[in-house]
Amino acid sequence: MNTRSFFYLDCTIVIPECGFDCDKCVKEIESVLSKTNGVNKSCREGDGILVEHDPDIISAEQLISIFKRLPSFYKGFFIPKLMTT
């Protein structure tokens, strides 16, 4: 059974000028999630990402760990928060 989890990604500390409007970040997130086993779909919503996933395959905590390694092309990383499950 799938679960929908919403993650707020604070990128202003990482890239102050971005405000989560950078296509490069959004495309990388979409690419990483589309290749992640257990993730069925994801979409950007405001300053975060809504992820539909199978919690028996990948938990919300594991998704947070993925977000903490992004963006790969910048010296800092997102500070993710799980808002809802």
Backbone as JSON, one array per atom type, in Angstrom:
{
  "sequence": "MNTRSFFYLDCTIVIPECGFDCDKCVKEIESVLSKTNGVNKSCREGDGILVEHDPDIISAEQLISIFKRLPSFYKGFFIPKLMTT",
  "N": [[0.84, -1.18, 0.0], [0.53, 2.19, -0.83], [1.92, 5.26, 0.44], [1.58, 8.73, 0.98], [3.89, 11.23, 1.35], [4.88, 14.39, 2.51], [7.55, 16.54, 2.06], [9.3, 19.23, 3.31], [11.71, 21.25, 1.93], [14.34, 23.02, 2.91], [16.07, 25.27, 1.26], [17.15, 27.75, 1.3], [19.18, 28.32, 3.07], [21.23, 26.91, 1.95], [21.39, 27.74, -0.78], [20.94, 30.82, -1.01], [19.95, 32.64, -2.95], [18.25, 31.19, -4.49], [15.64, 30.06, -3.61], [14.2, 27.72, -4.03], [13.56, 27.61, -6.71], [15.15, 26.79, -8.69], [15.71, 25.17, -11.64], [17.63, 23.25, -12.06], [18.05, 22.01, -9.56], [15.46, 20.98, -9.05], [15.12, 19.23, -11.22], [17.16, 17.41, -10.68], [16.28, 16.29, -8.25], [13.86, 15.11, -9.1], [14.92, 13.25, -10.92], [16.54, 11.59, -9.25], [14.59, 10.58, -7.46], [12.91, 9.23, -9.25], [14.4, 7.05, -9.89], [14.52, 5.66, -7.59], [13.9, 2.82, -5.77], [10.7, 1.8, -4.81], [9.55, 4.28, -4.81], [6.8, 5.7, -6.24], [5.75, 7.99, -7.48], [6.44, 11.52, -7.7], [6.08, 14.99, -6.92], [6.56, 18.49, -7.19], [5.56, 20.76, -4.74], [4.93, 23.86, -3.82], [7.31, 24.87, -1.52], [8.35, 22.35, -1.3], [8.34, 18.74, -1.65], [6.09, 16.32, -2.73], [5.78, 12.99, -2.17], [4.9, 9.87, -3.37], [5.02, 6.75, -2.08], [6.03, 3.35, -1.33], [5.93, 2.3, 1.83], [6.88, -0.11, 2.8], [9.0, -0.67, 1.26], [10.58, 1.66, 0.97], [11.11, 3.95, 3.47], [9.83, 7.0, 4.99], [11.87, 8.13, 6.47], [14.13, 7.13, 5.2], [13.86, 8.42, 2.77], [14.28, 11.05, 3.62], [16.99, 10.87, 4.19], [17.97, 10.61, 1.59], [17.3, 13.15, 0.54], [18.98, 14.71, 2.12], [21.41, 14.48, 0.89], [21.37, 16.02, -1.31], [21.47, 19.2, -3.05], [23.61, 17.6, -5.4], [25.51, 19.02, -6.75], [26.36, 21.19, -5.36], [28.02, 22.86, -2.63], [26.73, 22.73, -0.16], [23.87, 21.2, 1.46], [20.37, 20.25, 1.21], [18.05, 20.91, 3.87], [15.97, 18.79, 4.99], [12.54, 18.34, 6.05], [10.09, 16.24, 7.32], [6.79, 16.72, 6.75], [4.13, 15.72, 6.55], [2.59, 12.48, 6.62]],
  "CA": [[0.0, 0.0, 0.0], [1.33, 3.41, -0.95], [1.76, 6.37, 1.36], [2.0, 10.03, 0.44], [4.62, 12.0, 2.36], [5.28, 15.71, 2.04], [8.82, 16.97, 2.62], [9.7, 20.61, 3.12], [13.15, 21.31, 1.7], [14.86, 24.37, 3.14], [17.28, 25.46, 0.45], [17.64, 29.13, 1.39], [20.46, 28.31, 3.78], [22.19, 26.34, 1.02], [21.5, 28.61, -1.95], [20.03, 31.91, -0.64], [19.35, 33.31, -4.1], [17.42, 30.24, -5.24], [14.25, 30.0, -3.19], [13.63, 26.49, -4.57], [13.08, 27.86, -8.07], [16.21, 26.38, -9.6], [15.36, 23.98, -12.42], [18.68, 22.24, -11.91], [17.74, 21.27, -8.32], [14.2, 20.27, -9.21], [15.36, 18.12, -12.14], [17.97, 16.39, -10.0], [15.4, 15.62, -7.29], [12.96, 14.24, -9.88], [15.72, 12.16, -11.47], [16.93, 10.69, -8.16], [13.41, 9.89, -6.95], [12.37, 8.33, -10.27], [15.26, 5.86, -9.91], [14.53, 5.1, -6.24], [13.0, 1.69, -5.6], [9.64, 2.04, -3.85], [8.91, 5.58, -5.07], [5.91, 5.58, -7.39], [5.77, 9.28, -8.17], [6.72, 12.68, -6.86], [5.84, 16.27, -7.58], [6.9, 19.67, -6.4], [4.43, 21.54, -4.22], [5.46, 25.0, -3.06], [8.71, 24.73, -1.12], [8.61, 20.98, -0.93], [8.11, 17.64, -2.58], [5.13, 15.3, -2.32], [6.3, 11.71, -2.66], [4.07, 8.69, -3.17], [5.99, 5.66, -1.94], [5.65, 2.15, -0.61], [6.73, 2.33, 3.05], [7.51, -1.4, 3.04], [10.23, -0.7, 0.46], [11.37, 2.83, 1.37], [10.41, 4.71, 4.51], [9.99, 8.45, 4.95], [13.19, 8.43, 7.04], [15.1, 6.85, 4.15], [13.74, 9.51, 1.8], [14.97, 12.2, 4.22], [18.41, 10.63, 3.99], [18.26, 10.93, 0.19], [17.26, 14.6, 0.39], [20.12, 15.3, 2.81], [22.59, 14.39, 0.02], [21.1, 16.85, -2.48], [21.88, 18.93, -4.42], [24.96, 17.01, -5.5], [26.42, 19.94, -7.44], [26.6, 22.37, -4.53], [28.81, 22.52, -1.44], [25.84, 22.47, 0.96], [22.79, 20.27, 1.16], [19.06, 20.63, 1.71], [17.68, 20.54, 5.23], [14.59, 18.33, 4.8], [11.66, 18.06, 7.18], [8.88, 15.51, 6.97], [5.67, 17.51, 7.23], [2.98, 14.84, 6.72], [2.66, 11.14, 6.05]],
  "C": [[0.89, 1.25, 0.0], [0.94, 4.46, 0.09], [2.2, 7.63, 0.64], [2.65, 10.81, 1.57], [5.04, 13.32, 1.75], [6.53, 16.13, 2.79], [9.04, 18.43, 2.29], [11.21, 20.61, 2.98], [13.61, 22.75, 1.85], [16.15, 24.52, 2.35], [17.83, 26.87, 0.6], [18.95, 29.24, 2.16], [21.56, 27.85, 2.84], [22.46, 27.29, -0.14], [20.53, 29.78, -1.74], [19.31, 32.55, -1.82], [18.35, 32.43, -4.84], [15.95, 30.29, -4.88], [13.49, 28.82, -3.76], [12.98, 26.71, -5.93], [14.08, 27.4, -9.11], [15.83, 25.09, -10.33], [16.38, 22.87, -12.25], [18.43, 21.38, -10.67], [16.51, 20.39, -8.52], [14.39, 19.06, -10.13], [16.18, 17.02, -11.49], [17.11, 15.62, -9.0], [14.49, 14.64, -8.02], [13.71, 13.03, -10.42], [16.08, 11.13, -10.4], [15.72, 9.9, -7.67], [12.84, 8.91, -7.97], [13.16, 7.03, -10.35], [15.27, 5.13, -8.56], [13.47, 4.01, -6.12], [11.98, 2.0, -4.51], [8.95, 3.38, -4.01], [8.09, 5.43, -6.35], [5.82, 6.86, -8.18], [6.07, 10.37, -7.16], [6.38, 13.93, -7.65], [6.18, 17.39, -6.61], [5.61, 20.37, -5.99], [4.98, 22.63, -3.33], [6.93, 24.83, -2.79], [9.05, 23.31, -0.72], [8.27, 20.0, -2.02], [7.1, 16.68, -1.95], [5.57, 14.0, -2.98], [5.3, 10.61, -2.34], [5.02, 7.5, -3.18], [5.4, 4.49, -1.17], [6.51, 2.08, 0.65], [7.36, 0.99, 3.42], [8.83, -1.53, 2.28], [11.15, 0.46, 0.83], [10.54, 3.68, 2.32], [10.63, 6.21, 4.3], [11.38, 8.84, 5.48], [14.29, 8.16, 6.0], [15.05, 7.92, 3.06], [14.42, 10.78, 2.33], [16.47, 12.06, 4.01], [18.84, 10.92, 2.55], [18.31, 12.44, 0.0], [18.46, 15.28, 1.03], [21.4, 15.26, 1.98], [22.43, 15.24, -1.24], [21.2, 18.32, -2.13], [23.33, 18.48, -4.49], [25.98, 18.0, -6.05], [26.78, 21.16, -6.61], [27.3, 21.95, -3.25], [27.97, 22.24, -0.19], [24.73, 21.52, 0.54], [21.48, 20.79, 1.72], [18.92, 20.21, 3.18], [16.21, 20.12, 5.15], [13.84, 18.13, 6.1], [10.46, 17.3, 6.65], [7.71, 16.26, 7.59], [4.44, 16.64, 7.49], [3.26, 13.49, 6.1], [1.25, 10.63, 5.84]]
}
